[in-house]
């Protein structure tokens, strides 16, 4: 990937996404002892950064491919993203979702007029169900995170953040399937001034941390985390980018995630989902290393079931 | 009051407040069938518009008065506002709070280093406790809503809104003690282009609605509302302004308040307290009258106890 690939992706998707605001909180800065700039992708269309990659991936399909529709499997936000992106671009979408996905997320997908194919909450079940539809409909499979156009799309959030705050020394992003962190790391590399990218990951789903340690793609030993967007695993397209461009990954406990989430809700008065809070939790858990530094934090999304809050 | 009084108040308080953002939501516009512009005072310092009036009132005191400190009684947001305003301006503050005020609000006041004098949750008890301290300390009493400098301060939120959206045809604001709606009505009168101000009020605390009907200041028959900031009653300073400049008041049910609050949280991804939602609930309950109109909505605050959400 070259710088130009991200620039082109950004130009391509701009009419279909929001250039989301960058917010600061004096109180959180005091608590952390650093200057934090929050990229608010919770304000993005469908409530999460995933809209960026979904639009970019569909727009890179040929006309013939677009006619046959697109398909993905996703626990939530990418499902909504591909649904709305497809609707905006006049393409039919099929979505395979685990039966355990939150009601809010299922309702949102149905709101875009898409039929959901429910399956068991395992990666195998998702893949089988999605392959079946690919073969039957000829639909193009778009992976939520292990797809180069998706990665380039997700990287545009970091590009916008650096356009507003060019002097960031560190950018923290959550690590789930690896699409956001890989895109963020590429953008920081091409558009930052020696800006380091650090991932935040729950101890309870620390496949990326262990993958960087071992040099191979590792599986999650558990996915018992409140950060429901981060239960997925790295792929062979994003892992080499992460190896090359991500500085390191900081793991956080469930208590640290909930505490960071409360801090954002109470102090910034914005709604973020637990996955977003993981990035701030990572900053806070190592705040002694970042005194007075300029730090970007990617708040990845705000889709949370208000009936199931952890506080 | 002249236009110049609001302009001067705004200049005076500007260094101590945020010029809060004005947000829109395509989805809420679709639901309501109008163009709504939300003035986000939930992002104001202390999380509510009350900071504006508190700063303005303290800054209008003489040096001698400032030396003796200030006192108020408040169920919540004005308590925090006067505490932070006093701290910012180097003035001592005393706060009388009802024992039933939410823990979040009490903690926030204590966070500014202010001692809280707790009293029974009645207007009489508040007034007795506060008079006692006024006499003992010589502190200046600053009423949360029935004080001209407070009213002028609160009006600056509407002035900022009209600076960004000069063509608003209607502005909705919640009605509690009457300070915000009176200030909003003054600003709409002086800075709007025949912009009408409409109040939103819970059926369960509809003193202002009935006061406008009867022509006298009426008391609440109940205060059994989730909108905890709107349980207070009009005063002799703000009532004549409301009579002259407020078009009318729309009452809403508790269900309408909770439903509007959910809509804001889910669709706009921002945290607002029930009192803020009352203004949107009023628009929605009469949406047939406002098709395609440009409407401002003052989101008054975002201080809510996350452990006691209505959903």
HADDOCK unambig.tbl for C-alpha pairs under 7 A between the chains (distance, minus, plus):
assign (segid A and resid 42 and name CA) (segid B and resid 269 and name CA) 6.70 0.50 0.50
assign (segid A and resid 43 and name CA) (segid B and resid 269 and name CA) 6.56 0.50 0.50
assign (segid A and resid 265 and name CA) (segid B and resid 271 and name CA) 6.88 0.50 0.50
assign (segid A and resid 268 and name CA) (segid B and resid 43 and name CA) 7.00 0.50 0.50
assign (segid A and resid 269 and name CA) (segid B and resid 42 and name CA) 6.68 0.50 0.50
assign (segid A and resid 269 and name CA) (segid B and resid 43 and name CA) 6.55 0.50 0.50
assign (segid A and resid 269 and name CA) (segid B and resid 270 and name CA) 5.84 0.50 0.50
assign (segid A and resid 269 and name CA) (segid B and resid 271 and name CA) 4.71 0.50 0.50
assign (segid A and resid 269 and name CA) (segid B and resid 302 and name CA) 6.22 0.50 0.50
assign (segid A and resid 270 and name CA) (segid B and resid 269 and name CA) 5.82 0.50 0.50
assign (segid A and resid 270 and name CA) (segid B and resid 270 and name CA) 4.12 0.50 0.50
assign (segid A and resid 270 and name CA) (segid B and resid 271 and name CA) 5.21 0.50 0.50
assign (segid A and resid 271 and name CA) (segid B and resid 265 and name CA) 6.87 0.50 0.50
assign (segid A and resid 271 and name CA) (segid B and resid 269 and name CA) 4.70 0.50 0.50
assign (segid A and resid 271 and name CA) (segid B and resid 270 and name CA) 5.21 0.50 0.50
assign (segid A and resid 271 and name CA) (segid B and resid 271 and name CA) 6.17 0.50 0.50
assign (segid A and resid 302 and name CA) (segid B and resid 269 and name CA) 6.22 0.50 0.50
assign (segid A and resid 306 and name CA) (segid B and resid 311 and name CA) 6.50 0.50 0.50
assign (segid A and resid 307 and name CA) (segid B and resid 311 and name CA) 5.73 0.50 0.50
assign (segid A and resid 311 and name CA) (segid B and resid 306 and name CA) 6.49 0.50 0.50
assign (segid A and resid 311 and name CA) (segid B and resid 307 and name CA) 5.70 0.50 0.50
